[in-house]
């Protein structure tokens, strides 16, 4: 180093010391900056960000703030990076070093490498205490007078997300600040403890972001996890709240643990638990561990990081949207926001301390985790093959885009060959003929654990008492033909040239044709409708120009679109290219087999005016899934109606009315339900999902009837004189939860047999895989169309209680009922569940756009 450079370095150190000294004198605490003590009121997002940015301006050598995205309501999403002076200057080098440890970036590690801990706050908007807590945590970390935090930061980079769900939190905070009394009213009956529909828990589209880590359907998740994958911390903690009567929960987690969680990951859950116990025991705070919150379902803020090599944890403070500023509990004590903040601050600091003091062990095990993933992946299957075909092209493309989003590597078979593999469609191991375009996913890659978890046909469940769904295999979710192979399958990373689509040589053909197989085709049709292109759909298979087309094929004839002139061809061709839809063109309306294009079997698809019900009684999640589907997935207009004024709505203004799952006893009283039926008779289409369908079952004018009523009568001895078992009620209290599971379905995959000739099933084959979450099924209808049914042995994967299995045999899942000139569509299964079950989206699109046309 030259003399000049030495002088510059010395001067820079002096300036940093002076800057730290100034900060030490002037750095304001959260209370000094905000003008009130933390816990006296809820802080809005803009003020939280003001303080975070204030700290970054005052102590720039210790904290860096980065905006990583925006919410649906255009609120900023930020990360705060906190490190020692030296490490903050080399933050990018530390990030790259960490990816090298995970075999995700080439090159050697430069300099000393700290451990990385990522803390996520407020993923549920009305679990609002955590964003208050982060202000104190940040202040303690960057305060130059805090010798303890300086010591922790020698070994640790801390990444904090102060507010994962700003839209939901602002919905809650703005309401609470209007509804609360000065200082809060602790009475549990006060208005401020009764949050109105839809509540602040979900995001703008009413999705639960804590169930979206793996699926990344929401813009907040997509932006956050792209950043997370660029860092891959060794430790991740997710801060929550639960019921106001509960104390605090921290690790170790409850069973079941997924089998892919390593013994060391399980062990370190105990280690961090010990650090938390020290803080909580010192303050005589109540807590519990090893109950309720398991590590199985892959899309939580503890499990998804765990399957990416971290120690993932959930922290739960009693309170949530019910607690407000103060809440009188059943034991007579008053839970305050100040106390809740203190608990989350303690858990945050305990986690940082554990990461710092165990940094070497964490880094060593992190390297070992990714080395094992690359060289000796665990699990029975070592490769997964996704078959390529014209009928599945859209779904396969969506799945490979998802893999890239997750950082999962994949390739292509590249040449013809054959292997033996487990067929997801029929559950048999059989010979698989490989084609060059088939997608191959090898387990010999850094993210092999995540691959195993997402692709395993049946997840090993060590305990049936789990917190969420128990099956999610991506081939089922995306509706693609797939095989799990026990050996390595040779592959190339270069995509083979796809068979060239037939060129449209005719400038102005008689008609354009497009197959109907995926949600991409649905988006294409929805956009054409909005550009005033008239569409037709074939009800029967047909053959033209030597090519066979299945029922559901879109037909865009020049006749009927003359008014568009050249814009007709431009719209069809450009939108087809935009949505990867392969077009064919023909110069005739005459078919060699099937119905000619002028036949009554080729139906005109009217652009429907769609209404969607929201408000009290409607599930916010069920509503949000549908709302998001229209606005963000297929970009089609939908009018949201509210239950508060629904009885006054002139339904003749709409063609389709959608009832999400919910409780409709008050919403659809006898008079209003009669009005809806009259509208259907006049040509309207009613789509009822899950419990909405259940509400209609058995009511006058509705063909749907619940399944199992006869069995219940027989069980009670009312049917044929059978005596009821006198010992049936002699049960053990300790086993009450486990016995209740006998009648439960915990998100299990079933093969639904389809009537593929019905418009509701267009684009599918003889069956499709559905994620069944309830045993409340229905009888086959006598005067309707039983389009999707469960027969015997239709189970594919996931936990199902024995009692539920009986109900899920010979049951109706999807059906339609003609009523006058209109239609009722019953969807006992939710094909849009959490926005990730790709294989069901076309089914819902058929219900809206095709049925009854």
N, C-alpha and C positions, 0 to 999 in steps of 0.2 A: 504494500500500500504506500502510495506517495505521501510526502509530507502534507500536501494540500488536502488530500483525501482524509488524512488522519485528523487534520484541524477541522474539516467539515463534519466528520463523525462525532468529534468531541463537542462541537457546537450544537449538533443535533441532539445529543444526549442532554446537554444543559437546557436546551429549549423544552424538551420533553419533561425534565424535572421541574422547570418553572411552571409549565402548563399543569402538571399534576399538583403542584403546590397551590396554584390558583384555584383549581377544582376543589382541593381539600378545603379551602377557605369558603368557597362560594357554592358548592354542590348542594342543591336543595333536596330534601327528602320528599317523598310523595305528598305528605301533608302540607309541607311548605309550598310546594309548587301548585297543588290543587286548591288550597285554601280550606281544606277540611281533612280530618283524620280518615284514613282508610277504614271503611266499615260504617261511616256515618251516612253515606248515600252511595248509590251506584254511579259509576263513572261511565260517561259515554265514550264511544270509540274514538272520536276525534281528540278528546282530552287524554285518553290513554296513549294515542300515537304522539300527541304533543309532548308528553313526558318522556316517552322512549326517544324521540328525536332530540329532546333537550339534553338527555344524558349523553347521547352520541356527540352532540356539539360541545359539551363541557368536558368530556373525558374521551376524546377521539382515539387515544392510544389504547383504550381498553374495550371499546364497544363500537361495532359497525352495524348500521341498519340498512336492510335491503328490501325494497318492494319487489315481491316475486309474482304478483298477479293482482287481479281484480275479481270481485264477486259478481253475481248476476245483477245486483243492484249498484254495481260500480264502486263498491267500497274497496279501499286498498287492503291487500294481504301483505304482511311484512314478516321478516325474520330479523332477530337481533343476534349477532355473533359476539360473544364475550370471550376474551382470551387475555393472556399476559401481553405486555407491551411487545415483546419480541414475536410472539406467535401471531398476534393480530397483523403484524407487518408481512408475515409469510403465510397468510391464510390460504391462498390458492395452492401453494406448495403442499401444505398439510392436506388439503382436500385431494390432490392428485396422489400423494403418498398413500392415503387411505384406500383409494381405488386400486392402487398397485398391490396393497395387501390382500385385496379381494380378487386379484387376478383379472380385473376389469380394465386395467390400463397397463401398458408395457413400461419398462424402465425400472431403475433402482430407486429406493427410498432415499431422499435427501434430508440430512439433518435429523434432529431429534423429533420423534413423532408422538404427540400427545394422544390421549384417548378422546373420543368425541361422545358427548351426551346431548341428546335432543329432547327438549321438553315442550309438549303441545298442550295449550290451554284453550278451554272453551269451545270444544268441538260441538257440544250441545249448547245452543244459545242461552237457554234459561238456566243452565248450570253456571251461573255468571260469576261465582266467587273467584274462579281461577284467574280471570283477567284482572281482577282487583289484586290478587296475590302476586301476579307477575311484576307489578310495579315495585313492590317491596323486594322481591327477589333480585331484580335488576339493580336496584339501588344498593343492596348489600354486596352484590358482586363487583360493582364498579367503584364503590366508595373507597378512595385512597386510604382512608383510616382503617379499613377492615383488613387486618393482617391475615385473618383466617381465609378470606376469599382469595387474597393474593397467593397464598400457599396452594389452594386448590387449583388455581389457574396455571400454575407452573406445569401441571401434568394433564390439563384438560382444556379442550375447547367446548364451550357451552353454546348451543344453538337453541334459542327460545322463539316459539311462535306464540305471540301474546294473545291472539284471537283467531282461531281456526275458522270460526263461523260468525263473522261480523253481522251478516244480515239477520240471523236468528237472534243474536244477542241484542242488537238494537231494537228488534221487535219487542223483546221482553223488557229491556231497560226503559224504553220510552213509555211503555204501558205502565210499568211499576212506578216510575217517577210521577206519573199523573195520578195513579190510584192510591198511593200511600199517604198516610198521615205523617206529620212532622216527626221524624225520628222512628217511624214505624209503629204499627199497632200489633202487639204480640198475640192478640186473640186469633186463634186459627179460623174464626168465622169472619174476620175482617175481609173486606173486598180485595185487598192487596194480596191475599193468599189464595185467590181463586182466579187464576190466569184464564183469559178467554180463548176460545178457538181461534187459530190453530195452535196456540202456544208458541213459545220462542225456541223450543228444542230444535226443530229442523231448520234447513236453510231456506232460501227464497222459494224453491220448488217443493218444499216440505219433504225433502229427503233427509234421512238420518245419516249424517256424514261419518258417524262412527261405524256404520255398516258398509261404507263405500271405499275403504282403503284398498281392497283388492280389485274392485270392479271399476273404480274411477269413472263413474258415469257423470259426476258433477264437476263443474268448472273449478270449484275450490280444490277438490281432490286432485284433479289432473295437474293443476299448476303446482300444488304443494308437493306431490309425490315425484314429479319430474325433478324438483329441487332435492328431495330426499334421496333419490337414486344417485344424484351427483355427490352425495356425502356418505351415505350408508354408515350411520353412527353405530358405536358399540352398545350404547344404551339408549332406549327410548321410553319415556314415561308420558302417559296420557292422563290428564287431570279432569275428573268428573265430579258429579254430585248424584246422590240417590235420595231416597225418602227422608223427610225431615226427622223422623224418629230414630234413624240409624246413627251410629257413631262413625268412625273413620275406618276405611278398608285400605290395606296395602298388601304387597306380596309377602309370602308366596301365594300363588294363584290356587284356585280349586281344581280338582279333577273334573272332567277328563283333560289330560294333556295329549296333544296329538303325538303320535309315535315318532314323528320326525324331529321333535324338540329334543335336543341332545341332553345327556345326563348333566353336562356342565351347565347348560342353560337353566336346567331345573335347579341345580345347586345354587347358582348365583341369584336366583329368585330369593332363596333363603338368606343369602348374604346381604342383599339390599334390604330385605325385611329386617334383619338385625340392626342395620343402621337406622332405619325408621323407628324401631322399638326404642332405641336409646333416646331419641328426641321425645317420643310420646310418653315413655315411662318417666322421664325426668319431669315432665309437666303434668303427670297424673291424668293424661287424656285417655279416654276409652277408644279401643280399636278392635278390629277382628281381622283374621286372615283365613285363607284356605277354604273359603265358602263363596258360593254363588258365581264368582267370576272366573270361568275356566279358560283354558287356552286350546281351543279346538277350531271353531269357525274362523276361516282365514282372513276375514275382512274387517277386523277390529284394529284399533290403534295399539293393541298389545301383541296380537297374533301376527299380523302382516309384517311388522318389523322383526318379530322373532323368526319368521320363515325367511327373512333376509339377513340373518346372522346376528341380530341384536339381542340384548336382553330387554324384552318388551314387557311393560307393566301398566296396569290400570290402577289409578288412585281414585277413591270414591269418598267424598265428604258428605255427610248427611245435610240435607237442605233442599237443593234444587229450586225450581220455580215456585215452590210452595212456601219457602222459608222467609223470603224477603229480607228486611233489615233485622227483624226479631220475630221469633216464633215460640209460643209456649207449647212445650211438649207434654205428652201424657203423664210423664213422671213429675211434672210441676216445674222443671227447669226451663229456662228460656234460652233458646239457641240464637246467638247473635251473628250478624255478618262478620263482625270483628273476630269472633272465635273461629269461624269458618276460614277466614283469611289466614289466621295464624297457623292452622293445621296444614293448609296447602303450602304455605311458606316453609314450614318445617320439613314436609315431605320433599319439597324441591331441593332444599339444601342438603338433606340427608342423601338424596340421590346423587347430587354433585359431589359430595364428600366421598361417597362410596366409589364413584367413578375415578376420582383423583387418587385415592389411596390404593385402589386395585387396578390402576391403569396398566401396569405391565402384564398382569394376568389377563385382563380384558383383551389387550392387543394380541397376545400370544394365542388365545383361544379363537379370536376373530380370524387370524391367519389360518389356523388349523381348520376352522369351519369351512373356509373357502377353498383351501387346498384339498380337503376331503371331497368337497363338492365337485371339483374339477377332475380329480384323479380316481376316486373310489366312491362314487355316489351310492347312497343307500337305496334300498327298495327292491322289489321283485322285478320291476320293469326298467329297462335301460334306454328304451327308445319309444317314441310315440309317432305313429304315421297317420296323417290326415289326408284322406283320399280327395283327389281333385276331380270334379265333374262339372258339366255345364249347369246342372240343377243346383249345385251347392256353391257355385262360384262366389256369390254375394256374401254368404255366411262365412266361407273360408277366408275371403279377403278381410272381413271384419275381425276374424279371429287372429290372423297374422298381424293386423294393425294393433290389436290388443297386446300380442306378445312383444312387439317392438316397444310399446308404451311401458311395459313392465321390465324392459331390459333383458328379456329372455331370448336367447339365440336360437335360430332355427335355420334349416336349409331345405334342400330338395333332393328327391331320390336321384334325379339326373339321368337315370337309365332304367330300362325294364329289369325286373328281377322278381324274386319271391321270398317271403319270410313267413313264419308262423306267428300269429298274434291273437290277443284277446279282442274279440269283436264287441264293441260297446252296444251295438244294436241288438244282438241276440244273446250276449253273455257266454259265447262259446269261443274256444281257442281253435283257430282254423288257418288255412293257407291264405296268404295275402299276396295278390299279384300287384307289384309295384309299377307305377307309371312315372315317367320323368317329371311330371308336374306335381306329384304328391309331395306334401310338406312333411319334413322329418324333424322332430325335436329330440335331440340327444340329451341324456342325463349327464353326460360328461361335459359340464359347463359350470361356470361359477354359481349360477342361480338354480342348481339342480334341485335343491330342497323345495324351492317355490314351485318348480315344474312338477315335482312329485305330488305336492299337496293339491295343486290345481287340476292335475290330470288323472290322479289315481281313480280307477273305476269305483272302488268302494273304500271309503276311509275307515280305518280301524278305530272303533269307538270303545275306549276302555271302560267307560261308564255312561249309561244312558241318560243320566241327569246332566244335561248340557244346556247352555244358555241360548242356543240359536239353532239354525238349520244344520243338518248333518250330512248333506250331500250337495255338491256343486260342480262336479266334473265338467270341464269346459266343453268336451264333445257333446254332452247332453245339452248344455246351456246354449251352444251355438248351432245345434242341429246339423252337425257334420258327421259323416261316416269316418270312424277312427278305429285304430288298433293299438293296443299296448303290447310291446314286443320285449321279450326277456333279454335279448342280445342287442348288440350295437348294429345299427343299420347304416350302411355307407351313404354318405350324402355329399352334396356340393353346395357351396354357399352362393353360387351363381344361379339365378333363376333361369330355367330353360325357357326358350321362346314358346309362348302359348300358341296354340293353333290359331292361325289367322282367321278372324271373323270374315264371313263372306262380304266382299265389298258391295256397297249399294251402287250399282252401275247406272241405275235409272234415276234421272234427275227428278222426275215427278211421278213416283210410283202410284199405283192404285191404292195401296195400303202399306203401312209399316206394321211389323209384328214384333212383340217383345214378350219373352217368357216371364212367368210370375212365380218367383221362387224365394225371394228374400225381401227384407225391409228396404233394400236399395231400390228394388222394383216399385215398391209402394211409394217411396219418396219421389221417384220419377213420375209416377202417375199423379201424385198430389200436386207436383209443380206444373205438370201439363194442364191439369184442371184450372189452376190459378192463372194460366196464360190463355184460358178460354179455348183450349183444344178439346174437342169432343172425343171421348174414348168409348170403345166398345170392348166387351169381354166375352170370350167363347165359353159357353156352358158345357160343351162337349169336346173331347179330343178331336183333332182333325189332321189331315195330311194335305200339304200343298207344296208344289214344286219339289216333290220327292222328300220332304222333311216332315216329321211328325211333331205336332204341338199338343201339349196337354191342356185339359180344362183349366181355365183361368188365364189363358194367353190374352194379352192386351192386343187389340186391333185398332189402329188409328187410320180410318179410311179418309180419303180425300173428300168423298161425298159427306156432307155435313160440316166440313171445315173450309168450304170454298171462300167464305167471307174473310178468312185470314190471308188469302193469297200466298205469297212466298213465305210469309211468317210461319205458316204451318210446317213446312219442311225445316225451316231454320230452328224453330222451337223444338221439334221432335229430335232432330239430330244433335243439337247442342246439349240439350238436357240428357240425352242418352249417354253422350260422351262424359258429361259432368258426373253422372251417377254410375258409370261403368256398366251400363246396360247394353247388351249386344242386340242390335237391331237387325231385322231382316226386312226385305222389301219384296213386294210382289206386284205384278201388273194385271192381276185378275182377282175377282172375288169368288171364283169357282174353286172348290176343293175336291180332291180325288176321293177322300173319305171324310165323313163328318158332315157338318152343316155349313152351307155357303154363307158368306158374310152378310147376306141380306136376310138370313133366316131369323125366325123368332128366338132361336137358341143362341143368337149372338146379341147380348143385351147392351143397351146404351147405359153407361155409368154416369148418372147425374152427379154434379158436384154438390155434396151434402152440406147443409148448414147445421153445424154440430153445437149442441149445448152440453155443458158439463156441470153437475151439481156439486156445490161446496157448502161449507158452513157447519153449524152445530148439528151433530148427528152423523156427519160424514167423517170417515177416517182421514185425517190430514195426509197421512202417508199414501193411502190408496188414491186420494184425489191428486196428490202431487205427482205420482207416477204417471198418471194419464195426462195431466197438464204439461209435464215435461216432455212426454212423448209427442204431443202435437206441436208445441212451440220450439223445442230444441232438437228433436230427432227427425221429424218429417216436415217441419216448417209449414204447418197447415193451420188456418185460423180456427179458433174454438172460442165460443162465448161461455164464460164462467157465470153461472147463476148461483144465488145464495139461498139457502133454505129459509132465511128470514122473510123473504118475499116471494118464494117459489109459487105459492098458491095463486098469486096475482099475475103470473107470467102468461102471456098468450102463446101457448105452445105451437100454434099454427105457424109461428115465425121460424120454426126449426124443423129439420128433417130427422135429426137423431138426438136422442136424450140419453146421456150416460149416467148411471148411478154407480159410483164407486162403492166399495165395501163400507159398511157403516151400520148405524142403528136408526131405522126409519119409522119407528112407531109413531113419533110425534110429527115427523116431516110429512109422511104420506098417510094422513088420516083418511077415513072412509071417503069423504067428499073429494079430496085431492086425488086419491088413487083412482076414483071413478073418472075424474077429469083426464088423467093420464091415459086410462084405457080408451076413452072416447077418442083421444088424439091418435092413439095407435090404430084404432079401427078406421080412422080417416086416412091412414097412409103413413103414420109416423113409425119410427123404429126406436124401441126401448132396449138398451143394453144394460143388463144388471150383472154386477160382478160380486162373487163370493157371498158375503152375508146379505148383500142387497138382493141377490137371487133367493137366498134363504128366507128373507122377509116376504117375498112374493109367493113362495111355495105354499100351496094349500088354500090360497085366497081365491075367491070367486072370480072366474074368468081366466085364471092362470093354470096351465096344465101341469106345472111343476109340482112335485110332491117329494117331501123329504124321505130319505131311505132309512130304514131301521125302525120305523114306528111299530111294525108288526113284531119285530124281534123283541122290542122293549115290553110289549104287552105279554108276549110269551114268557119273558124273563120274570115278569111280575105275577105270573100265574093267571092272567086274565084270558088268555087265548083259547087253549084247548084243555084246560083242567090240569096242566102240569103244576106240580107243587113247587113252590120257591124253596131253594136250598136254605134250611134253617141256620146253617153255620156261616152263611155268606158274609154277614156283617162282623164276624169275629176277626177283626183285623188288628195289626200292630200299628200303633200311632207313629212310631219312628219310621215306618216304611210308607207313610202316607204319600209322600211326593213320588216315590218310585212306583207305587201302585197306580197313581194317577196317570203315569206315562203309558199304562196298558191301553188306554183309549186315545193316545196322542199320536200325531204324525209330526215329526220334527224336521220338516223341510226335506222330504224324501223324493227321489226321482221315480216316476212311474211311466211306463209306456202306455200312451193313450191310443186305443184303436180308433181309426177315423173312417168315416164314410167320405172318401175322397171325391165322390161325385157331387157333394153338397158345396155350395159356394163358400161356406165358412171354412172349409178345409182345402180350398184351392191353393195350389203351390206346395202341398205336402203329399206324401205318399200314403201308404196304408196306416201309418202311425206317426206320432211324434212324442218326444219326451217332455213331460211336464214336471215342474217342481210342486209337489202336492204338500200343503201345509195344514190341512184340516181333514178330518174324517167325516165332516158334515156334508155328505154327498146326497144324491137324489136318485129316485127311481127312474127307470126308463119311462118316457112319456108315451101314452097311447095315441094322442092326437097331435103330436109334434114330431120334429126330426131329431133323433138321437145321434148327433154328429160325432161326438167324441165320448167313448165309454171305456170303463175299466172292466176287463174280464178277469178270469182267474189267472194267476201267475203273471200279472203285468208289472209286478214290483221289479225295480232295477237296482236302486242303491239308497242308503240312508236308513235311519232308525224309524221303525214303525212298531207301535205296541200291538200285542196280539189281538186285542179287541178292535183296534183300528183297522188291522188287516182284514178282518171279516167285513167291516163296513166298506172297505175299498175293493170289493169284488162285485161284479155285476152292478156297477154304479154309473150314473150319468155325470159327465164332467162338462161337456159342451153340447148345447142344444138350442134349437130355435122353435118358435111357435108362431104360426100364422094367426093373426087376429084381425078380422075384417080385411082391409086393404093394407094393413101394416104387419110388422114383425116384432116379436120379442126375442132377444138373444140372451141366453143364460150362460154365464161363464162362472162355473163353480170354482175353477182354478183361475188365478190371476196371471195372465200371460205376460204382464209387464212388471212383475215383482222386482223391486229395487232397481229396475232399469237395466239389469245385466243379463236377463234370460233372453238372449237374442232370438232363440228359436221360436218364441211365442209371439213376437211382435207382428209378424205377417198375419197371424191368426186374428189378432185384435184389429189389424187393418182390414181384414176381410169382413169382420163384424160391422165396421163403420162404413166402408166404401162399397162392399160387394153384396152382402146379404140383402135380399129384398129388392134389388135393382131390376 
